[in-house]
Amino acid sequence: MPDDHVASHQARDGGDPGAIRLYHAHVYYDPAATRDRAERLRERVAARFPGATLGRWHDKLVGPHTQAMYQIAFPTALLESFLPWLMLNRDGLAVLLHPETGDAYRDHTAHAA
């Protein structure tokens, strides 16, 4: 069964948003070309969203990520304010957003945006 069919089937079946404990935003950057933008974004997030937790810098690939990145973990209560702000202030950097439900594989794949 193709992955898009599985994702479509899962979307129809729904899921329990109450299972979301918090969210992760993975900010991707190029260590040689865009790390400075990633640093500025990180500083702005820290100043504006004290409820967010900034993860370590990963200039080398880690886990399923195919680019250098750092993670921002934030509680569900911040989603409404943090996500729109991040969309407008990411300075051209790619961001993977996913819920934290306890199923790391599905959270980074089927549940990710």
Secondary structure, DSSP 8 states (H G I E B T S, - for coil): --HHHHHHHHHHH---GGG--EEEEEEEE-TTTTHHHHHHHHHHHHHH-TTSEE---BSS--TT-SSEEEEEEEEGGGHHHHHHHHHHHSTT--EEEEEESS-HHHHHTTT--
